[in-house]
Amino acid sequence: MTYTAESVEQLAEHFAQLPGIGRKTAHRLALYVLKMNREEVVSLAKALVNAKDKVRYCSVCSNITECGRRAQ
């Protein structure tokens, strides 16, 4: 299914890159994001960046951990 909005297609393409997410589910997620209010979308985006910046694998036990340093 193709939508005319390029932004929706780009968002769906990014969701489709996640493990276990096919094209139909990716489009459903993209459409769901469009229905969210702006504050919820900003909060989701911040949570993604925050996790990427703060979470890393522990060099001792190989578990994931949150650290004040930027993840490598």
C-alpha positions, 0 to 999 in steps of 0.5 A: 500500500502506498500513500501519497505523503512522502513523510508517511512513506519514510516513517513506514520505511524506518518502522519496517527496518525494525525486527519483526515489523513487516510493511503492513505493520509499519504502515499501521504504526506510521498512521498511528503516529499521525493520530498521536498528539504532538506532545506524545510524538515529541516524548517518543522521539526523546525517549528513543534518543535518550535510550540511544545516548544512555544505554550500553552493554556492561563490560563485566556482565554484558547486560544492558545498563544506563550510564551517564556517559554517551553509549558507543 
